[in-house]
Amino acid sequence: MAGRSTCILAAALTTLLGACTLEPHYHRPPSPVPAIQGGTAGGTAAADIGWREFFPDPQLQQLIALALSDNRDLRVAALNVLSAQAQYRIQRAQLFPTVDASAVEQVQRIPLGVLEGQIPPGALGGGAGTGTAISLPSGITTHTYDVGVGFTSYELDLFGRIRSLSHAALQQYFSTGETRRSVQLTLVAEVATAYVTVLADQTLLDITRDTLKSQRESYALTHRMFSGGTTTELALRQAETTVDTAQANLAQYDRQLAQDKDALALLLGAPIPEGIDFSAGLNRPNVIAELEEGIPSDVLVRRPDVLAAEHQLMAANAQIGAARAAFLPAISLTGNFGTESTQLSGLFKGGSQAWAFSPQISVPIFAGGANLANLQATKLARDTAVAQYEKAIQTAFREVADALVARGTLDEQLAAQRALVSASDKAYRLADMRYRGGVDSYLSALVAQVSLYNAQQQLQTVRLTRLQNLVTLYKALGGGLRERSAAATGLPPSN
């Protein structure tokens, strides 16, 4: 008998381990966008360039490392990964029976009314004709002790329902992991962007201070000339307006600098370290590295946000298998083995063994269309996940394409703006010399000075835009996940 039970158990386990699933075979949807050129640095794909190599500025490296340690959004994303992992483990545990040990004492009192007619004559002592009065008890108290192990409602996954749900939970876990990677990638890019923005604010503030100093000198000269009767009050008031305008701009840039520092501190999740120096502005050397042209064929599908969308699609595909299995019979097992006795001392004596085994099969006959509706819902969810996956690729394509287009024009714009600043500076010097020499009115010098100031401001804006474009392109190509490049760490490139 024991050998037969062993064979049955082995057959059941073999059936369980060999259970199939009814999931549709997964095929990655074709890309909805054409191939795109990406970016490399020294022949290395952007996704494999460590952020320490792409951001060689020691200050920026310190800020990024601090953000990766203390940023709350990244911390929440990491906790979400752990939560998804726990959910997957909970779902996977249903593939195995849950075995519990139990010890039960049951005390029951049966009232006399229930016992009437069940007590044999003479069982309580005395009898008819003996002259002895019979004293009936008010009831009987019984004790039962039970110790054993068993499992309850363990479902044999013959058609892969639980296995499909486990696959779906696993893909949800993978998707959450990719989302955390995407948050990290975005965080690295945002810290770098906020850092160069603060540098640009500092540069604009310095330019405005220099301009204000020059305009105050011009105003003082104009005031002396007006007092001496060699210029008009109109020229004096024009010089005064330039000073007031520069003072207003100085307050604006001072406020903007403080606000952008606060935004950077929020990204860091901690105050900006005391040793960080922004005084050099955008003139700091080697803030961001350059990206060379390249054509990584899988640049889009390697992005964490695209991978997260694909894992969501795979999870939706697995849910279809569970919905299909709901149309088929379900077999569940309940059993226990132990000892039972009416006395505690008799639990482990011979003859006290007790066991129970209760298989149950459930065959769906009529559910009001619920199973069919559930199957249709899972298929629609899969189709929705396909659309979301395709949209993720299209979004990635647009980000990369826009960054590449901007990169091609920003270099030309930067060169033209530098030439404009040089020409405006020469024009202002000539106009100022002519004004001081009494050849021209102050209006010519004023116009030239305003033009120079505007050209200098625009130059810093273009410089900032170009640096931000490099950061955006690095992020769009999947960079920012590695601290150091694959070549530096000896690890293989990321997949």
SULNORSUL-V631332 format. One record per residue. RES is the residue in three letters. PHI is phi in degrees with one decimal (* if undefined). NEAR is the number of other C-alpha atoms within 12 Angstrom. D_FIRST is the distance of its C-alpha to the first C-alpha in Angstrom with 1 decimal. Layout:
BEGIN
res: {RES,RES}
phi: {PHI,PHI}
near: {NEAR,NEAR}
d_first: {D_FIRST,D_FIRST}
END
This chain:
BEGIN
res: {MET,ALA,GLY,ARG,SER,THR,CYS,ILE,LEU,ALA,ALA,ALA,LEU,THR,THR,LEU,LEU,GLY,ALA,CYS,THR,LEU,GLU,PRO,HIS,TYR,HIS,ARG,PRO,PRO,SER,PRO,VAL,PRO,ALA,ILE,GLN,GLY,GLY,THR,ALA,GLY,GLY,THR,ALA,ALA,ALA,ASP,ILE,GLY,TRP,ARG,GLU,PHE,PHE,PRO,ASP,PRO,GLN,LEU,GLN,GLN,LEU,ILE,ALA,LEU,ALA,LEU,SER,ASP,ASN,ARG,ASP,LEU,ARG,VAL,ALA,ALA,LEU,ASN,VAL,LEU,SER,ALA,GLN,ALA,GLN,TYR,ARG,ILE,GLN,ARG,ALA,GLN,LEU,PHE,PRO,THR,VAL,ASP,ALA,SER,ALA,VAL,GLU,GLN,VAL,GLN,ARG,ILE,PRO,LEU,GLY,VAL,LEU,GLU,GLY,GLN,ILE,PRO,PRO,GLY,ALA,LEU,GLY,GLY,GLY,ALA,GLY,THR,GLY,THR,ALA,ILE,SER,LEU,PRO,SER,GLY,ILE,THR,THR,HIS,THR,TYR,ASP,VAL,GLY,VAL,GLY,PHE,THR,SER,TYR,GLU,LEU,ASP,LEU,PHE,GLY,ARG,ILE,ARG,SER,LEU,SER,HIS,ALA,ALA,LEU,GLN,GLN,TYR,PHE,SER,THR,GLY,GLU,THR,ARG,ARG,SER,VAL,GLN,LEU,THR,LEU,VAL,ALA,GLU,VAL,ALA,THR,ALA,TYR,VAL,THR,VAL,LEU,ALA,ASP,GLN,THR,LEU,LEU,ASP,ILE,THR,ARG,ASP,THR,LEU,LYS,SER,GLN,ARG,GLU,SER,TYR,ALA,LEU,THR,HIS,ARG,MET,PHE,SER,GLY,GLY,THR,THR,THR,GLU,LEU,ALA,LEU,ARG,GLN,ALA,GLU,THR,THR,VAL,ASP,THR,ALA,GLN,ALA,ASN,LEU,ALA,GLN,TYR,ASP,ARG,GLN,LEU,ALA,GLN,ASP,LYS,ASP,ALA,LEU,ALA,LEU,LEU,LEU,GLY,ALA,PRO,ILE,PRO,GLU,GLY,ILE,ASP,PHE,SER,ALA,GLY,LEU,ASN,ARG,PRO,ASN,VAL,ILE,ALA,GLU,LEU,GLU,GLU,GLY,ILE,PRO,SER,ASP,VAL,LEU,VAL,ARG,ARG,PRO,ASP,VAL,LEU,ALA,ALA,GLU,HIS,GLN,LEU,MET,ALA,ALA,ASN,ALA,GLN,ILE,GLY,ALA,ALA,ARG,ALA,ALA,PHE,LEU,PRO,ALA,ILE,SER,LEU,THR,GLY,ASN,PHE,GLY,THR,GLU,SER,THR,GLN,LEU,SER,GLY,LEU,PHE,LYS,GLY,GLY,SER,GLN,ALA,TRP,ALA,PHE,SER,PRO,GLN,ILE,SER,VAL,PRO,ILE,PHE,ALA,GLY,GLY,ALA,ASN,LEU,ALA,ASN,LEU,GLN,ALA,THR,LYS,LEU,ALA,ARG,ASP,THR,ALA,VAL,ALA,GLN,TYR,GLU,LYS,ALA,ILE,GLN,THR,ALA,PHE,ARG,GLU,VAL,ALA,ASP,ALA,LEU,VAL,ALA,ARG,GLY,THR,LEU,ASP,GLU,GLN,LEU,ALA,ALA,GLN,ARG,ALA,LEU,VAL,SER,ALA,SER,ASP,LYS,ALA,TYR,ARG,LEU,ALA,ASP,MET,ARG,TYR,ARG,GLY,GLY,VAL,ASP,SER,TYR,LEU,SER,ALA,LEU,VAL,ALA,GLN,VAL,SER,LEU,TYR,ASN,ALA,GLN,GLN,GLN,LEU,GLN,THR,VAL,ARG,LEU,THR,ARG,LEU,GLN,ASN,LEU,VAL,THR,LEU,TYR,LYS,ALA,LEU,GLY,GLY,GLY,LEU,ARG,GLU,ARG,SER,ALA,ALA,ALA,THR,GLY,LEU,PRO,PRO,SER,ASN}
phi: {*,-64.3,-63.4,-65.1,-63.8,-62.6,-63.5,-64.0,-64.0,-63.9,-64.2,-64.9,-64.6,-62.2,-63.0,-64.6,-66.2,-95.2,-62.1,-95.4,-123.5,-104.4,-70.1,-64.5,-65.2,-81.0,-126.5,-65.1,-61.7,-64.1,-66.3,-83.0,-129.2,-74.2,-63.3,-133.7,-76.5,-112.8,-139.8,-134.4,-132.4,63.3,85.7,-100.9,-61.5,-58.0,-64.5,-102.1,-86.6,-65.5,-67.0,-71.1,-77.9,-78.1,-117.3,-73.2,-63.5,-58.0,-65.3,-66.2,-60.1,-64.2,-68.0,-65.5,-61.6,-66.0,-64.3,-65.0,-91.2,-117.6,-63.7,-73.7,-62.4,-68.2,-65.7,-62.6,-62.3,-66.6,-66.5,-63.2,-64.0,-63.4,-64.6,-65.1,-63.6,-64.7,-63.8,-64.0,-65.5,-64.2,-67.3,-67.0,-63.1,-70.8,-71.9,-119.2,-69.6,-95.6,-102.6,-122.5,-102.4,-141.5,-134.1,-128.5,-115.9,-116.9,-113.1,-134.2,-110.7,-103.0,-71.3,-60.2,-59.6,-76.7,-82.8,-56.5,84.1,-107.0,-97.0,-62.4,-58.1,81.8,-68.4,-100.5,97.2,71.8,169.0,-68.2,82.5,-87.1,78.9,-98.5,-73.7,-94.7,-106.4,-77.8,-72.6,-76.5,172.5,-123.3,-104.3,-114.3,-125.0,-134.3,-116.9,-141.2,-129.6,-175.7,-126.4,-173.5,-135.7,-128.2,50.9,-83.4,-89.4,-75.1,-84.1,-68.4,-113.3,77.8,-63.5,-68.3,-64.4,-66.0,-63.7,-66.5,-61.7,-63.4,-64.8,-63.4,-67.3,-62.9,-63.7,-61.6,-62.9,-64.7,-63.1,-67.5,-63.8,-63.7,-63.6,-65.7,-62.9,-63.2,-58.5,-65.3,-63.5,-58.7,-66.1,-68.0,-64.2,-63.2,-64.5,-64.4,-65.0,-69.5,-66.0,-64.5,-61.2,-64.9,-58.9,-64.5,-65.1,-63.1,-65.2,-66.3,-62.7,-65.4,-63.8,-63.2,-65.3,-62.8,-61.6,-65.9,-69.9,-66.3,-63.7,-65.1,-65.5,-62.0,-64.7,-64.3,-64.1,-65.8,-66.9,-66.1,-64.7,-85.9,80.9,-99.4,-144.6,-96.0,-67.6,-59.6,-64.2,-63.4,-68.5,-64.3,-66.4,-66.3,-64.6,-66.3,-66.2,-63.3,-64.0,-65.6,-64.8,-64.1,-64.6,-63.4,-64.7,-62.4,-70.9,-64.6,-66.5,-63.8,-62.0,-64.6,-66.4,-69.7,-66.1,-63.4,-63.6,-65.7,-62.9,-63.6,-64.5,-69.4,76.4,-161.0,-61.3,-64.1,-56.0,-61.7,-77.7,-73.2,-116.6,-102.2,-63.5,-76.9,63.0,-73.4,-84.7,-63.3,-81.5,53.3,-78.9,-134.9,-78.8,-92.6,-106.8,-89.5,-70.9,-161.3,-132.3,-72.4,-67.4,-108.9,-60.9,-80.8,-72.7,-88.6,-67.7,-59.2,-67.4,-69.6,-64.3,-62.3,-65.3,-69.8,-65.8,-63.9,-63.5,-66.3,-65.7,-64.3,-65.6,-69.1,-61.9,-63.6,-61.2,-66.8,-67.0,-67.4,-66.1,-66.8,-81.5,-108.6,-60.6,-119.5,-114.6,-125.9,-121.9,-134.6,-160.3,-154.7,-144.1,-177.7,-127.9,-145.0,-157.2,-83.4,-130.3,-61.0,-71.7,-99.2,-62.0,-111.4,-86.5,-60.7,84.7,-96.3,-64.9,-143.6,-149.8,-148.5,-138.9,-135.8,-74.7,-141.0,-118.5,-121.2,-112.7,-66.4,-114.4,-144.1,-130.3,66.9,83.1,-65.2,-64.4,-65.4,-65.1,-65.1,-63.5,-63.6,-64.8,-67.8,-67.4,-65.5,-64.4,-64.1,-63.4,-64.7,-65.0,-62.6,-63.2,-68.2,-64.5,-64.1,-65.5,-61.1,-67.8,-63.3,-64.2,-62.0,-60.6,-64.6,-61.2,-67.7,-62.8,-62.9,-65.3,-69.2,-63.6,-64.2,-62.7,-67.4,-95.6,-67.7,-62.3,-65.2,-63.5,-64.7,-63.0,-65.6,-69.4,-64.3,-64.4,-64.2,-62.7,-62.8,-66.7,-65.4,-64.7,-65.1,-63.9,-66.0,-62.2,-65.7,-64.2,-66.9,-63.6,-67.2,-68.7,-65.6,-85.3,80.0,-80.6,-117.0,-77.7,-67.9,-59.5,-63.1,-66.8,-63.9,-60.9,-65.6,-68.8,-64.1,-62.4,-65.0,-62.2,-63.6,-64.9,-66.3,-62.2,-64.9,-62.4,-66.5,-63.9,-66.8,-60.3,-64.2,-61.6,-65.9,-65.0,-63.3,-65.3,-62.7,-64.0,-62.6,-65.2,-59.6,-67.0,-62.8,-88.4,91.7,-83.7,111.4,-90.1,-97.7,-76.3,-132.4,-66.4,-60.5,-65.6,-74.6,-93.3,79.0,-90.4,-69.1,-59.4,-69.7,-95.4}
near: {7,8,9,10,12,12,13,14,15,14,15,21,19,16,17,26,19,16,21,22,31,30,33,23,12,19,13,20,22,16,26,22,20,17,22,30,28,38,40,30,28,19,19,30,39,49,42,40,38,35,43,32,34,43,39,24,27,23,29,40,31,28,41,43,29,27,36,37,22,24,30,22,26,29,23,21,26,27,19,25,28,20,21,28,25,20,25,30,22,19,24,24,20,26,28,25,22,20,20,17,18,18,20,20,18,18,15,14,17,17,15,16,15,13,17,16,9,12,17,11,14,16,13,16,17,15,15,11,9,10,9,12,13,16,13,19,18,14,17,19,16,16,20,23,27,30,28,26,23,26,25,23,24,28,30,34,37,31,30,38,37,39,38,38,39,36,35,38,36,32,32,38,33,33,34,37,32,32,34,32,36,33,35,40,39,36,40,45,41,34,43,46,37,35,44,44,37,39,40,40,37,36,34,40,36,31,32,35,26,23,32,30,20,27,33,26,20,32,31,20,25,34,26,19,24,20,15,12,13,21,28,20,21,18,31,30,22,29,37,26,22,34,30,21,22,32,24,18,27,27,21,20,28,26,19,23,30,22,18,28,32,22,24,35,28,24,37,35,26,23,20,30,21,11,13,22,22,31,19,21,27,34,21,22,17,20,33,37,30,26,33,25,23,21,21,24,17,28,39,43,37,33,42,39,38,39,36,33,39,41,35,37,40,42,40,41,40,38,41,41,37,37,35,32,33,35,27,23,21,24,25,26,27,25,25,27,23,26,31,31,27,23,19,20,16,19,24,20,16,12,13,23,21,23,20,19,18,17,19,18,18,18,15,18,13,12,13,10,14,17,22,20,18,23,27,20,21,29,28,19,24,32,22,22,28,31,23,26,35,29,23,31,38,26,23,38,32,26,28,36,29,25,32,31,21,25,32,19,18,26,23,17,22,27,17,19,25,24,19,23,27,20,20,27,26,19,24,29,23,22,28,31,20,20,27,25,17,17,17,18,28,39,28,26,37,37,25,29,36,32,27,33,36,25,28,33,30,26,32,35,29,29,36,35,28,35,38,34,36,41,44,38,46,48,48,45,52,47,48,44,40,33,29,27,31,24,20,18,15,11,15,14,22,26,18}
d_first: {0.0,3.8,5.4,5.1,6.3,8.7,10.0,10.7,12.4,14.3,15.4,16.6,18.5,20.0,21.2,22.7,24.5,25.8,27.0,30.5,33.4,36.0,38.9,42.1,42.9,45.4,48.9,51.6,54.5,57.7,60.3,62.8,65.7,67.4,67.1,69.1,70.9,69.6,70.9,70.5,72.1,72.9,70.5,67.6,66.0,66.8,63.1,62.9,66.1,65.5,67.3,69.1,70.6,71.5,73.0,74.9,76.8,75.6,76.2,74.2,71.3,71.4,71.3,68.4,66.4,67.1,66.1,62.8,62.2,63.5,63.7,61.8,61.0,59.2,57.5,56.2,55.0,53.1,51.4,50.6,48.7,46.7,45.9,44.8,42.6,40.9,40.5,38.8,36.4,35.6,35.0,32.9,30.6,29.4,27.5,25.0,23.0,24.8,22.8,24.5,24.3,25.8,27.1,28.4,30.5,31.3,34.3,35.3,38.4,38.4,42.1,43.5,44.1,40.4,39.8,42.6,41.5,38.0,39.4,39.6,43.1,43.9,41.0,43.5,45.9,49.1,49.5,52.1,55.2,54.5,57.0,54.5,54.2,50.7,50.2,47.4,45.7,46.1,42.3,39.0,37.5,33.8,31.9,28.4,27.0,24.1,23.1,20.5,20.1,19.5,21.1,23.1,24.1,23.1,24.5,23.0,26.2,25.7,29.5,30.9,32.4,31.6,32.3,35.7,36.6,35.7,38.0,40.7,40.5,40.8,43.9,45.3,44.9,46.7,49.4,50.0,50.3,52.9,54.7,55.1,56.5,58.9,60.0,60.7,62.6,64.7,65.3,66.7,69.0,70.1,71.0,73.0,74.7,75.6,76.9,79.3,80.3,81.4,83.2,85.0,86.0,87.5,89.4,90.8,91.7,93.6,95.4,96.4,97.7,99.8,101.0,102.0,103.9,105.8,106.6,107.8,110.1,111.3,111.9,113.9,116.0,116.6,117.5,120.1,121.5,121.7,123.5,125.9,126.5,125.1,122.2,121.4,119.4,117.2,116.1,115.5,113.3,111.4,110.7,109.7,107.1,105.5,105.0,103.5,101.2,100.0,99.5,97.3,95.3,94.9,93.5,91.1,89.7,89.5,87.4,85.3,84.6,83.4,81.1,79.6,79.0,77.1,75.0,74.2,73.2,70.9,69.1,68.9,67.4,69.8,73.6,75.4,75.7,79.2,79.7,79.4,82.9,83.9,87.6,87.8,86.4,85.6,87.6,84.7,83.9,80.6,78.9,76.8,76.2,77.0,74.5,75.3,74.7,71.5,69.2,65.5,63.7,60.8,62.9,61.8,58.1,57.8,59.2,56.8,57.8,57.1,53.7,52.8,53.7,51.5,48.5,49.1,49.2,45.9,44.3,45.7,44.3,40.7,41.1,41.5,38.0,36.6,38.9,37.7,34.0,34.9,35.4,31.8,28.6,27.0,23.4,22.6,19.5,19.6,17.0,17.2,15.5,17.7,19.3,21.6,24.3,27.7,29.2,29.4,29.0,25.7,23.8,22.2,22.0,19.1,17.5,18.8,15.7,15.7,14.2,15.2,14.6,17.6,18.3,21.9,24.0,27.8,30.1,33.7,36.0,39.2,40.3,44.1,44.5,43.2,40.8,43.5,46.1,43.8,43.4,47.2,47.8,45.7,47.6,50.9,49.9,49.2,52.6,54.2,52.6,54.1,57.5,57.2,56.2,59.2,61.5,60.4,61.4,64.7,65.4,64.8,67.1,69.8,69.7,70.0,72.6,74.7,74.6,75.6,78.5,79.7,79.6,81.9,84.5,84.4,85.8,88.7,89.2,89.1,91.7,94.0,93.7,94.6,97.7,98.5,98.4,100.6,103.1,103.1,103.7,106.7,108.0,107.8,109.6,112.4,112.7,112.8,115.5,117.6,117.2,118.1,121.1,122.3,121.8,119.2,118.1,115.1,113.3,112.8,111.3,109.2,107.7,107.0,105.3,103.1,102.1,101.2,99.2,97.2,96.7,95.3,93.0,91.7,91.3,88.9,87.0,86.6,85.5,82.9,81.7,81.3,79.2,77.1,76.7,75.4,72.8,71.8,71.5,69.4,67.1,67.0,65.9,63.0,64.7,64.2,60.5,61.1,63.2,64.4,64.4,61.7,64.3,65.1,61.5,60.2,57.4,56.9,58.5,56.5,54.6}
END
